[in-house]
Amino acid sequence: MSRAIKQVLIIGTVWPEPRSSAAGSRMMQLIASFLKQNWKVTFSTAAADSEFMVDLVELGVNKVSIKLNDEAFDEFIKTLNPDLVLFDRFMTEEQFGWRVTENCPNAMRVLDTEDLHCLRAGRQKAYKAKQDFKLDDLLLEDVAKREIASILRCDLSLIISTYEMNILVDIFKIDESVLMYLPFMLPNITEEETKKWLPFQERAHFITIGNFLHEPNYQAVLFLKTEIWPLIRKKMPDAEMHVFGSYPSEKVTQLRNPKEGFYIKGRVRNVKDVMGIARICLAPLVFGAGLKGKLIDAMQSGTPNVSTHIGAEAMHNGLPWSGFIANLAKDFADDAVKLYTNETLWNRFQQNGTNIINELYDENYWNTQLIDVLLDIKAHLVLHRKHNFLGTMLNHHTLMSTKYLSKWIEEKNK
């Protein structure tokens, strides 16, 4: 039996910013799970510090800066000797996975995919080419080849969406023993909380929010501004659209038009402060993947929504949705106006949102599931890897190819 998990190393793409993105919130949920077990957690990344990063040290997490293509990482990980290494997205596993395998072969390797990048990229490509997206197209995508190889090389990959679980099993034929469905882990919405929510009559305006470094968010706001909003304003001349989000570029701020009631508000310190006073959240995503943080924020604030099929995908798993779902601009605008003016419908959708959060994202349930799976795989790691021959084979070849490319870059940098 392998030794229990005591020391965890997380290799991040960036320092976590839970107030900036759903990915940052997800990372903090995983860290909280590990800390609850009294595991020692070290978070490392090659990214620069940011103004909005969370204070990891204050939480009891060891914070270490690392470099790409640098042999100093080898000494660092050997000294730390982690029992579990968590890679934040497949690009991080590509960069550091071979070093982990070589220096700490007995460390369990876990990949948090955040969302399936190949699915998002495939949809984006089809959208820009004005073509219908077909799942079979993923089999030809270079990003898919890289991402699936990364999933296979790891002992376990955390998959945030049931839709993406199905793609991995049905399209890519991945063995379910190396996958775990793990959605957001959220506290229940209590009755006391719902009593503090502002009622229908005391709320005003439409809202959307998102990290604008994430292309799907920009395209959603562009679709909203150019096609949906003019139709809403035609029926509701005094309506206001408030767009919040971190890292708005100039092309985002240029969409601001107070005469049309379209406001770009930028970053907000606490999402619930603005989401909880808005009447409707609009999320007209035209491509993307994973779970949508803005719709989680809306449900946690008692704010019904109008979204697209891609926006609501895998968010409610068969439970009644917390709003309307529409893909075409006219249908979307009609639904937004209808929901804005119908209190009965609005109250029903608000309750649906509470049910979704409490039934599907319960942090206590998912925390227990996660820890049980990690401990079980860790205890039977040798056997687990024997069953994942494709992964073992890929690790062997990747170690050879990536290692020597990295060594070459290392020498070049010297």
C-alpha positions as CSV (number, residue, x, y, z in Angstrom):
1,M,0.0,0.0,0.0
2,S,1.3,3.5,-0.9
3,R,1.7,5.9,1.9
4,A,-1.3,8.2,2.7
5,I,-1.6,11.7,1.3
6,K,0.1,14.2,3.5
7,Q,1.9,16.6,1.1
8,V,0.1,18.1,-1.9
9,L,1.8,20.2,-4.7
10,I,-0.4,22.2,-7.0
11,I,1.2,23.5,-10.2
12,G,-0.9,26.4,-11.3
13,T,-1.3,28.1,-14.7
14,V,-1.7,31.4,-12.7
15,W,-2.0,32.5,-9.1
16,P,-5.7,31.9,-8.1
17,E,-8.0,34.9,-8.5
18,P,-11.4,33.8,-7.2
19,R,-12.9,37.2,-7.7
20,S,-11.8,37.3,-11.4
21,S,-12.9,34.0,-12.8
22,A,-14.8,30.7,-12.2
23,A,-11.4,28.9,-12.7
24,G,-10.0,30.8,-9.7
25,S,-13.0,29.9,-7.6
26,R,-12.7,26.2,-8.6
27,M,-9.0,26.2,-7.6
28,M,-9.9,27.6,-4.2
29,Q,-12.5,25.0,-3.7
30,L,-9.9,22.2,-4.3
31,I,-7.4,23.9,-2.0
32,A,-10.1,24.1,0.8
33,S,-10.8,20.4,0.4
34,F,-7.2,19.5,0.8
35,L,-6.7,21.8,3.8
36,K,-9.8,20.2,5.5
37,Q,-7.9,16.9,5.5
38,N,-4.9,18.7,7.2
39,W,-2.8,18.0,4.1
40,K,0.1,20.3,3.6
41,V,-0.5,22.3,0.4
42,T,2.1,24.0,-1.7
43,F,1.0,26.1,-4.6
44,S,3.5,26.9,-7.3
45,T,3.3,28.6,-10.7
46,A,5.6,30.2,-13.3
47,A,3.2,33.1,-13.6
48,A,4.0,36.6,-12.2
49,D,2.2,37.8,-9.1
50,S,-1.0,39.7,-9.8
51,E,-2.8,42.5,-8.0
52,F,-6.0,40.4,-7.6
53,M,-4.5,37.1,-6.5
54,V,-5.7,35.5,-3.3
55,D,-3.4,35.6,-0.2
56,L,-2.4,31.9,-0.1
57,V,0.0,32.3,2.8
58,E,-2.8,33.7,5.0
59,L,-4.8,30.5,4.3
60,G,-1.9,28.3,5.3
61,V,-0.7,27.4,1.8
62,N,3.0,27.4,1.0
63,K,3.6,29.7,-2.0
64,V,6.5,29.0,-4.4
65,S,7.4,30.7,-7.7
66,I,8.9,28.3,-10.3
67,K,10.3,28.7,-13.8
68,L,9.6,26.9,-17.1
69,N,12.4,24.7,-18.5
70,D,14.5,25.1,-15.4
71,E,16.3,22.2,-13.6
72,A,15.9,24.0,-10.3
73,F,12.3,22.6,-10.3
74,D,13.8,19.0,-10.1
75,E,15.5,19.8,-6.9
76,F,12.5,21.6,-5.5
77,I,10.1,18.7,-6.1
78,K,12.5,16.1,-4.9
79,T,13.0,18.0,-1.6
80,L,9.2,18.5,-1.2
81,N,8.5,14.9,-2.2
82,P,4.7,15.3,-2.6
83,D,2.3,12.4,-2.3
84,L,-0.1,14.1,-4.8
85,V,0.6,16.6,-7.6
86,L,-2.3,18.5,-9.0
87,F,-1.9,20.1,-12.5
88,D,-4.0,23.1,-13.2
89,R,-5.1,22.6,-16.9
90,F,-3.4,20.3,-19.4
91,M,-0.7,22.9,-20.5
92,T,0.8,22.7,-17.0
93,E,0.9,19.0,-17.1
94,E,2.7,19.2,-20.5
95,Q,5.3,21.5,-19.1
96,F,6.0,19.9,-15.7
97,G,4.5,16.4,-15.9
98,W,7.7,14.7,-17.1
99,R,9.7,16.3,-14.4
100,V,7.2,15.1,-11.8
101,T,7.3,11.6,-13.3
102,E,11.1,11.5,-13.3
103,N,11.8,13.0,-9.9
104,C,8.8,11.7,-7.9
105,P,7.5,8.6,-9.7
106,N,5.4,7.5,-6.7
107,A,3.5,10.8,-6.5
108,M,-0.1,10.5,-7.7
109,R,-0.7,12.8,-10.7
110,V,-4.1,14.6,-10.9
111,L,-5.2,16.9,-13.7
112,D,-7.9,19.5,-13.1
113,T,-9.1,20.2,-16.7
114,E,-11.2,23.2,-15.6
115,D,-13.1,22.6,-18.8
116,L,-12.3,20.6,-22.0
117,H,-10.2,23.1,-23.9
118,C,-10.6,21.1,-27.1
119,L,-14.4,21.4,-26.9
120,R,-14.2,25.2,-26.4
121,A,-11.6,25.6,-29.2
122,G,-13.6,23.4,-31.6
123,R,-16.7,25.3,-31.0
124,Q,-14.9,28.6,-31.4
125,K,-13.4,27.5,-34.7
126,A,-16.8,26.4,-36.0
127,Y,-18.4,29.7,-34.9
128,K,-15.8,31.8,-36.6
129,A,-16.1,29.8,-39.8
130,K,-19.9,30.1,-39.5
131,Q,-20.2,26.3,-39.6
132,D,-22.1,23.8,-37.5
133,F,-20.0,22.2,-34.8
134,K,-19.9,18.4,-34.8
135,L,-18.4,16.3,-31.9
136,D,-16.6,14.0,-34.4
137,D,-14.6,17.1,-35.5
138,L,-12.8,17.0,-32.1
139,L,-11.0,13.8,-33.2
140,L,-9.1,15.9,-35.8
141,E,-8.2,18.8,-33.5
142,D,-4.5,19.2,-32.4
143,V,-5.6,20.6,-29.1
144,A,-7.6,17.4,-28.5
145,K,-4.6,15.2,-29.2
146,R,-2.6,17.2,-26.6
147,E,-5.4,17.4,-24.0
148,I,-6.4,13.7,-24.3
149,A,-2.7,12.6,-24.1
150,S,-2.4,14.7,-20.9
151,I,-5.6,13.1,-19.4
152,L,-4.2,9.6,-20.2
153,R,-0.8,10.4,-18.6
154,C,-2.4,11.3,-15.3
155,D,-3.7,8.9,-12.7
156,L,-7.0,10.9,-12.4
157,S,-8.6,13.8,-14.3
158,L,-11.2,16.0,-12.6
159,I,-14.0,16.8,-15.1
160,I,-16.4,19.6,-14.3
161,S,-19.3,18.8,-16.6
162,T,-21.4,15.7,-17.2
163,Y,-21.5,16.6,-20.9
164,E,-17.7,16.5,-21.1
165,M,-17.6,13.3,-19.2
166,N,-19.8,11.8,-21.9
167,I,-17.5,13.2,-24.7
168,L,-14.4,11.7,-23.1
169,V,-16.0,8.2,-22.6
170,D,-18.1,8.0,-25.9
171,I,-16.0,10.0,-28.4
172,F,-12.4,9.5,-27.1
173,K,-13.0,6.1,-25.4
174,I,-11.3,7.1,-22.2
175,D,-11.6,4.5,-19.4
176,E,-13.8,5.9,-16.6
177,S,-11.3,4.7,-14.0
178,V,-9.0,7.7,-14.8
179,L,-11.9,10.2,-14.8
180,M,-13.9,11.8,-12.0
181,Y,-16.9,14.0,-12.5
182,L,-16.5,16.9,-10.0
183,P,-18.6,20.0,-10.4
184,F,-18.3,23.2,-8.4
185,M,-18.4,22.5,-4.6
186,L,-20.7,25.1,-3.1
187,P,-22.4,25.8,0.2
188,N,-26.1,25.2,0.3
189,I,-28.4,28.2,-0.1
190,T,-30.2,28.4,3.3
191,E,-33.7,29.7,3.9
192,E,-32.2,32.6,6.0
193,E,-30.2,33.6,3.0
194,T,-33.1,33.6,0.6
195,K,-35.1,35.8,3.0
196,K,-32.3,38.5,2.6
197,W,-32.6,38.5,-1.2
198,L,-34.3,41.6,-2.7
199,P,-37.7,40.8,-4.1
200,F,-38.7,41.2,-7.7
201,Q,-40.1,44.7,-7.3
202,E,-37.0,46.1,-5.6
203,R,-34.7,44.9,-8.4
204,A,-33.8,46.6,-11.6
205,H,-31.8,46.3,-14.8
206,F,-30.2,43.4,-16.7
207,I,-26.7,42.2,-15.8
208,T,-23.9,40.1,-17.2
209,I,-20.4,39.4,-15.9
210,G,-17.3,37.6,-16.9
211,N,-13.5,37.6,-17.2
212,F,-12.7,39.2,-20.5
213,L,-9.4,37.4,-20.9
214,H,-11.8,34.5,-21.8
215,E,-12.8,34.9,-25.4
216,P,-16.3,33.3,-25.0
217,N,-17.2,36.1,-22.6
218,Y,-16.3,38.8,-25.1
219,Q,-18.2,37.2,-28.0
220,A,-21.2,36.8,-25.7
221,V,-21.2,40.5,-24.9
222,L,-20.7,41.4,-28.6
223,F,-23.7,39.2,-29.5
224,L,-25.7,40.9,-26.7
225,K,-24.8,44.4,-27.8
226,T,-25.2,44.1,-31.6
227,E,-28.1,41.7,-31.9
228,I,-30.0,41.1,-28.7
229,W,-29.9,44.5,-26.9
230,P,-31.5,46.6,-29.8
231,L,-34.5,44.2,-29.7
232,I,-34.9,44.5,-25.9
233,R,-34.6,48.3,-26.0
234,K,-37.3,48.4,-28.8
235,K,-39.8,46.9,-26.3
236,M,-38.3,48.5,-23.2
237,P,-36.9,51.9,-24.1
238,D,-35.7,52.6,-20.5
239,A,-34.0,49.3,-20.0
240,E,-30.4,49.2,-18.8
241,M,-27.7,46.6,-19.4
242,H,-24.9,46.5,-16.9
243,V,-21.8,44.6,-18.0
244,F,-19.3,43.7,-15.3
245,G,-16.0,41.8,-15.6
246,S,-12.3,41.7,-14.9
247,Y,-9.7,42.6,-17.5
248,P,-11.9,44.5,-19.9
249,S,-9.9,45.4,-23.0
250,E,-10.4,48.5,-25.2
251,K,-12.6,46.5,-27.6
252,V,-14.9,45.7,-24.6
253,T,-15.0,49.3,-23.2
254,Q,-15.8,50.6,-26.7
255,L,-19.1,48.8,-26.6
256,R,-20.3,51.3,-23.9
257,N,-23.2,53.4,-25.1
258,P,-25.2,55.2,-22.3
259,K,-27.7,56.5,-24.9
260,E,-28.7,52.9,-25.6
261,G,-28.6,52.0,-21.9
262,F,-25.5,49.8,-22.4
263,Y,-23.0,50.3,-19.6
264,I,-19.5,48.7,-19.3
265,K,-18.8,48.7,-15.5
266,G,-15.6,46.7,-15.3
267,R,-14.3,44.8,-12.3
268,V,-16.5,44.4,-9.2
269,R,-15.1,43.5,-5.7
270,N,-18.1,41.3,-4.8
271,V,-20.2,39.8,-7.5
272,K,-23.2,39.3,-5.2
273,D,-23.4,43.0,-4.5
274,V,-24.3,43.7,-8.1
275,M,-25.9,40.4,-9.0
276,G,-28.2,40.6,-6.0
277,I,-29.8,44.0,-7.1
278,A,-30.2,43.1,-10.8
279,R,-33.5,41.6,-12.0
280,I,-32.2,39.4,-14.8
281,C,-28.8,37.9,-15.7
282,L,-28.2,37.6,-19.4
283,A,-25.6,35.0,-20.6
284,P,-25.9,34.6,-24.4
285,L,-22.8,32.4,-24.9
286,V,-22.2,31.3,-28.5
287,F,-19.4,28.9,-27.7
288,G,-17.6,27.7,-24.6
289,A,-17.3,24.6,-22.4
290,G,-17.4,23.6,-18.7
291,L,-19.7,25.2,-16.1
292,K,-20.5,28.9,-16.2
293,G,-19.5,30.9,-13.2
294,K,-21.8,33.8,-14.0
295,L,-24.8,31.5,-13.9
296,I,-23.7,30.0,-10.6
297,D,-23.3,33.6,-9.2
298,A,-26.8,34.4,-10.5
299,M,-28.4,31.4,-8.8
300,Q,-26.5,32.1,-5.6
301,S,-27.9,35.7,-5.7
302,G,-31.5,34.7,-6.5
303,T,-31.3,36.2,-9.9
304,P,-33.1,34.3,-12.8
305,N,-31.4,34.2,-16.2
306,V,-31.8,33.9,-19.9
307,S,-29.0,31.9,-21.5
308,T,-28.2,29.8,-24.5
309,H,-28.0,26.0,-24.7
310,I,-24.2,26.2,-24.4
311,G,-24.6,28.5,-21.4
312,A,-26.9,26.1,-19.6
313,E,-25.1,23.0,-20.8
314,A,-24.5,20.5,-17.9
315,M,-25.5,23.1,-15.4
316,H,-28.8,21.6,-14.2
317,N,-28.6,17.9,-15.2
318,G,-32.4,17.5,-15.9
319,L,-33.6,19.7,-13.0
320,P,-35.9,22.6,-14.1
321,W,-33.7,25.5,-15.3
322,S,-33.4,28.8,-13.4
323,G,-34.6,30.8,-16.4
324,F,-35.1,30.6,-20.2
325,I,-32.9,29.0,-22.8
326,A,-32.8,30.5,-26.3
327,N,-30.2,30.6,-29.0
328,L,-31.6,33.0,-31.6
329,A,-31.4,36.8,-30.9
330,K,-35.1,37.4,-31.3
331,D,-36.1,34.5,-29.0
332,F,-33.5,35.5,-26.5
333,A,-34.8,39.1,-26.4
334,D,-38.4,38.1,-26.2
335,D,-37.7,35.8,-23.3
336,A,-35.6,38.5,-21.5
337,V,-38.6,41.0,-21.8
338,K,-41.1,38.3,-20.7
339,L,-39.1,37.4,-17.6
340,Y,-38.4,41.0,-16.7
341,T,-42.1,41.7,-16.5
342,N,-43.5,38.5,-15.1
343,E,-43.1,38.2,-11.3
344,T,-44.7,34.8,-11.0
345,L,-42.4,33.3,-13.5
346,W,-39.4,35.1,-12.0
347,N,-40.1,33.7,-8.5
348,R,-40.4,30.2,-9.9
349,F,-37.1,30.4,-11.7
350,Q,-35.5,31.8,-8.6
351,Q,-36.6,28.8,-6.7
352,N,-35.3,26.5,-9.5
353,G,-31.9,28.1,-9.1
354,T,-31.8,27.4,-5.3
355,N,-32.8,23.7,-6.0
356,I,-30.0,23.3,-8.6
357,I,-27.3,24.7,-6.3
358,N,-28.5,22.6,-3.3
359,E,-29.1,19.3,-5.1
360,L,-26.2,19.3,-7.6
361,Y,-23.3,21.3,-6.1
362,D,-23.4,20.4,-2.4
363,E,-19.9,21.0,-1.1
364,N,-20.1,18.4,1.7
365,Y,-21.1,15.6,-0.7
366,W,-18.6,16.4,-3.4
367,N,-15.8,17.0,-0.9
368,T,-16.3,13.5,0.5
369,Q,-16.4,12.0,-3.0
370,L,-13.2,13.7,-4.0
371,I,-11.2,12.7,-0.9
372,D,-12.5,9.1,-1.1
373,V,-11.5,8.7,-4.7
374,L,-8.0,10.3,-4.2
375,L,-7.2,8.1,-1.2
376,D,-8.5,4.9,-2.9
377,I,-6.3,5.5,-6.0
378,K,-3.3,6.5,-3.9
379,A,-3.6,3.3,-1.9
380,H,-3.6,1.1,-5.0
381,L,-1.5,3.3,-7.3
382,V,0.7,0.5,-8.8
383,L,-2.4,-1.6,-9.8
384,H,-4.2,1.5,-11.0
385,R,-1.4,2.4,-13.3
386,K,-1.2,-1.2,-14.6
387,H,-4.8,-0.8,-15.8
388,N,-3.9,2.4,-17.6
389,F,-1.4,1.0,-20.1
390,L,-2.0,3.7,-22.7
391,G,-1.1,6.3,-20.0
392,T,2.0,4.4,-19.0
393,M,3.1,4.2,-22.6
394,L,2.5,7.9,-23.2
395,N,4.4,8.8,-20.1
396,H,7.4,6.8,-21.4
397,H,7.5,8.5,-24.8
398,T,6.6,11.9,-23.5
399,L,9.4,11.7,-20.9
400,M,11.8,11.0,-23.7
401,S,10.6,13.7,-26.2
402,T,9.6,16.5,-23.8
403,K,12.6,16.0,-21.6
404,Y,15.2,16.5,-24.3
405,L,13.3,19.5,-25.8
406,S,13.2,21.1,-22.4
407,K,16.9,20.3,-21.8
408,W,17.7,22.0,-25.1
409,I,15.7,25.1,-24.1
410,E,17.5,25.0,-20.7
411,E,20.9,25.0,-22.3
412,K,19.9,27.7,-24.8
413,N,18.7,29.9,-22.0
414,K,22.1,29.6,-20.3
